[in-house]
Amino acid sequence: MRLINIGFGNMVSAARLVAVVTPDSAPMKRIIQEARDRDKLIDATLGRRTRAVLIMDSDHIVLSSILPETVAARLQGGVPLAGDEAEES
């Protein structure tokens, strides 16, 4: 099982990840609220701004404070983008 770091030492299973999207659109805000209402929301932002929404195959929604591009780079096994360490501090 391969784990992807989504910030602050939090990790998700790469095999269970369906999509990584930005939280800015109204449909994504609605999906986040519906997940919160159904107790399927996992907030891994530690109180920081939500920058990525991870949709899992278990119907859970995970909020992350790192950029979607950074999550994608980590998923592909690439080197994190410049400035990512600052986002996690």
N, C-alpha and C positions, 0 to 999 in steps of 0.2 A: 504494500500500500504506500503510495507516494503522497506526502503531505506538502501543501503549499502554505508558506508564511503569508498571512494577510495583515501583519502588523502587530507590534507589541507582544510578540511571542505566541500569538494565536495562529492556529493552523486549521486548514480544511483538507479533506481528502480530494485529491485531483480527480479520482475516478468518479466521484459523486457530483462534481461541479458541472452544471449545465450551461450557465451563461454568466458573464461579468458585464454589468452595464452601469451607466451613470445614473444618479438618483434625481436628476433635474426635471425630467418630464412629468406631467400630470399622471399619466398611466403608471409610472414607477412609484410615484408617491401614493397612489391608490393601492398598488400591490403591497407596499410596505405597511400601510395602515391595515389592510385586510389580514396580513400575516401577524401583525401585532394583536389584532382582535381574536385570531385563532390560536394564539400562543405558539406560533411557528417562526417568530422573529428572534434572531440572535444578533445582539448588538456588540460588536467587537471594536467599537471606536474609542472606548475609554473616555467618553465625553467630548471627543473632538468632532470636527465636521465630517459628515459622511461624504465620501468621495467615490465609493464603489459599492454596488449592490451585487451580491453573489447569489445566484439562484441555484439551489441544489435539487437533485433528483428526488429527495425525500420530502419535497414541498416546503422545505425551510428556506427562509430568506436570511442571509447573513450580511450585516452592514460592516464596511471596512473604511478606515480613514486614509487608506493609500489609494493612489490613482488606479483606474482600470488597466491602463497601459502597463503599470508596474506589476499588477497581478498577472497579466498575460505574459509578461517577460519571465516572471518566476515560474509560471506554468510551463513555458517552453524550455525552461532550464537555462535561460540566459542570465546575464549579469544584470542586477537591478539598475534602473536608470539613475543618472546623476541626481543627487539631492534627495534620494529616498530615505537616507538615514535621518535627515533633518525632519522629515515628516513623522517619523516614529518617536522623536524626542518630546 
